[in-house]
Amino acid sequence: MEPVVHPIFEKQTGTWQYIIACPKTRQAVIVDPVLNLDLAEREITTTSADELLTVVASNKYTVIRLLETHAHADHLTAAYYIQQKLLVSGQPKIPICTGHRIRLVQENFANKYGVPKTEWDHAFDYLFGDNEIFNIGDITAEVLHLPGHTPDHSGYLIGSNVFTGDSIFNPDVGSARCDFPNGDASVLYHTMQRLLALPSHYKLYTGHDYPPADAGREPMPFVTVAEQLKSNKHIKEGTQEHEFVNWRRERDSSLNEPKLLHQALQVNIRGGRLPPSHDGSQRIFLQVPFRAPQALC
């Protein structure tokens, strides 16, 4: 049995969010939901997450898990918000899940931003082991460890569909950066090769899409393994590891940091929870580091 897949695109960050459901039992999971952050207005809103909840309600789905592929550095996860909204609606607490290596990332960035352990230690309700199997109604899903972009990165094989997060992008975009802590271009090459070794008709659903200006297309949630092998501009069939690694390292050295990097990581290592407000208001504070002359420090 194949799942029903609802791709929902968040334009501000170019993120694909997914609702994946068993057509028989109506059980569903949500992958990589997004909170909206407006830097100019200094405001966090829930427009995108509420759209996901509308799709869930209109299809009478029962959400059983909230799945994260990794600790995103370009958007804030809405997993905790959705968990709380569904809890208020009368559903039992739905676990926020990701791969077990998230703890390495949490420890690293908690130290960097001074996030107390009490705010991240149990931020995720369930940590998957590699190749762990779980069910979505009558459909079997498997957790894949897909490192390279980040060390904690996971994907989800559901039917003949893989929800790849940032481990592979659409053919005219290619691949994700590998310059985050413990990212590795060589490791990403092998992760992508693992995905490209799947049956040719399998669909690889990407975590982002950034259509090139001259592509003349709208954002696409997936292409098949066969299409990736034929035309992925970074790793099509025949691409050698040294070619990919050299190109990726050169490219990454020229990139600016993601616009929402610091805000995203401080929220995402908390599983989508915001830092507590210390004055009883709705204001929260997220750290943004600056360089300064030594004489001022």
N, C-alpha and C positions, 0 to 999 in steps of 0.2 A: 504494500500500500504506500502511495506517495502522499506527502503532506500537502496541505493548502498553504501557500506562501503569500503573505501580504508584504511587499516592499514599500516602505514609506521613506521618502527622501527629505532630509533636513538641509535646506539650501545654504544657510549661513556657514556651516562647517563642511558642507559637501558629504554628509554622513548618510549612509544607508542604515535604516533601522528595519527590523524584520519581526513580524508575527508569524509563527509557524504552528499550524494546527492539524490535529487528526480529524479528518472529515467525518469519521464515524462517531467518535466520542465527544468531539468539540473541545477536548483539552488542547491547551496551547502554551507555547513559550514565547517570550519576547527577547530579542537579541539586540544589545547595544542601544538602548533608548537614550534620548538626548534631552538635557535641560537647555533652555535658551539663555544665553548670557549676552547682554548688550553693554559693551565696555563704555560707550559714550554716555549712556544713561545710568551706568553703574547699577544695573538691575538684572536679576535672574527671574525668568518667567517659565511657565510650564506649557506653552502653546503646543509644542511638538509632542510632549508626553500625553497631553490631553487628547490629541488627535489619535494616538495609539489606543487610548482607553475607549474612544468612540468606536473605533473599528472592532475592538474586543466586544463591546456591548451590543453593537448592531448585528454581530454574527453569533451572539450568545455563546461566546467562548468562556471556558474556565481556565484562567491562567494558572499553571502549576509550577513554573520556574521563571526566574528572570536571569538571563545569561549574559555575562560579559566575556568578550574575547580577550581583553587585556586592560591594563590601566592606561586609558587614553590620555594623550597629551594635547589634544586639539579640541576636545569638547568635554562638557560635564555630563556624567551619567545621570539619567533620571530614574535609575533602578529603585532607589530608596523612596522617592516620591511616589512611584507607581505602587510599590509594596504597601505604603501607608494608605493610599487612596483605596486600594482594593480591600485592605483590612477594615477600613471605615465602612465600606459597602457591605460588610458581613462575611466576606471570605476569610478563611483561616490565613495565617501568616504565610506568605509565599516566599520561598528561599531565594536570596540573591546568590548566584553561583558563579564561580570562575575556576581556572586551573590553580593547583596548589602552589605553584611558584610565585603567585601574587605576593606572598609574604616577603620574598626577597626585595621586590619593588617597594612594598610598603615600608620596610625597614629603612631602605635607602633614602626615600623621599621624606619620610617622617623625620629622620635626622636632619635633612637639609632644611626643612621648613619648621622644625620645632613642633611637630604635631605630637601631643602626648599619646602614649601607647594605649591608654584607655579609649581613645577616639578612633583607633584603627585596628586594634588587635582582633576583635570579633566583628569587623565591619561586614564581612561576607558570611552568610549563613551556612554555606556548604562549599568546600573546596574539592574539585574533581581530581582524581588520579588520572594518569595517562591512560588512554584507551578505555576509560570507564564507560560502561553502557548504562543508559537510562531510557525510560519509556515516555513517550508523549501519547497518551491513550494507547492505541494498538500499534503505534509506530515506534521502531527502535532507533535510538540515536547513540552515536559514539563520540566521545571527546578525543580530539586530536591535539597533540602538542605541536605547535607550529612556530618555533622560535626564529629569531633573526632580527625582526623589527624591534621586538622587546623579548627578554628572556622568558617572560611568563605567558607568552601568547598562546591561546588555544583557538581551535576551530571546532565546528560541530557538523558531523556527517549524519544527515537525516534523510533517509531514503537514498535517492541518487543526487542529493544536493549537499554541497559543503558550504557552510557559512564561514568564510575564510578570514573575516576581520581584515587586518592590514597585511596579511601574509602574501597576497597577490592582488594586483589591481587589473582593471580591464586592459586589453591589449595595447590601446594607444596611450595609456598612462604608464603601465609597466610594473613598477614595484615601489615599495615604501622605503623611506629612509631608515638607516641602521645606526645612526650616531647617538642614540639615546644610551644611557648607562647599560652596559652588558648587551647592547645590540651588536650584531655581527653579520657582515655582508656574506661571508662564506657560509655561515649557518643558514641565512635566509635563502641562499642559492639552493641548498639541499632541501630546505622546506618546500620551496617552489617545485623542485624536481619531484618531491613526494606527491604533491598535488597533481602534477602533470602526468604521473604514472597511473592515475585512476582511469577507469574506463572512459573512452572518448566522449560518450554522451552525457557524462555527469556535468551538472551545472555548478560553476564556481561563483558563489554570491560574494561580492566584495563589500568591504566595510566603508569604502569611500568611492566617489567618482568625481574626477575633475576633467570634464571633456575639454580637450585642447580647442583653442579658439577657431582653428581651421577645420575641426572635425565635422562640423555641420550635423551634430547629433545632440539629443537630450541625454541626461544621465541614465545609465543602464545598470540594473542591479546585478546582472550576471552575464557570462558567456559560457560556452561549453569548454571542456578540456581540449577538444579538438581545435576550437577557435584560438585558444591560448597557445597551443603548440604551433599553430600556423603563423600567428602574427603578433604575439606579445613582443613589444619592441625592446625589452630588456632580456628576455629569457626564452625566446622561441626555440623550437627544436634545433639542436645543433650548437647552441650557445655554450661556450666553455666556461668553467668556473672562474678562471683567472680573468676572462673578459668581463664577466659580470661584476666581480669583486673590484677590479680596478675602476670600472666606470662608476659603480655605486659609491666608492670611497671618494673619488674626485667630485662627484655630484654633491654628496653630503657635505663636503668641506666648504661648499659655496652657499649652503642654505642658511637662511635666518631661522631662528627658533620659532616654533608655532606661536601664533598670536595669543592663544589662550593657555599656553604651556603651564604657567605657574598656578593660575586659578584652577585649571583642570586637574592637575596632579594632586593638589591639596584636597579637593573634593573627592576625587576618584579613589584615592587610597583609603578614604573613609566609606567606600561603597555607595557614594552618592549623598551621604549626610553632609550638611554644611557645618562649619565651625559654630560652636555655641555663641549666642549673643550674650555679652557680659553686662549689658545695661538694660535688659528687659524689653528692648525695642526689637524691630525686625531687621536691624542692621547687623551685618556680619562683616568680618574683616579677613581678607586673604592677603598673604604677604607677596610682594613683588620685589625681588632683589635689584639693587642698583650698584654700579661701580662708583667709587668716590676716591678722591685723593687721600693718601695716607694721613695727611695732616688733619683731615676732617673726621677720621675714624677713631 
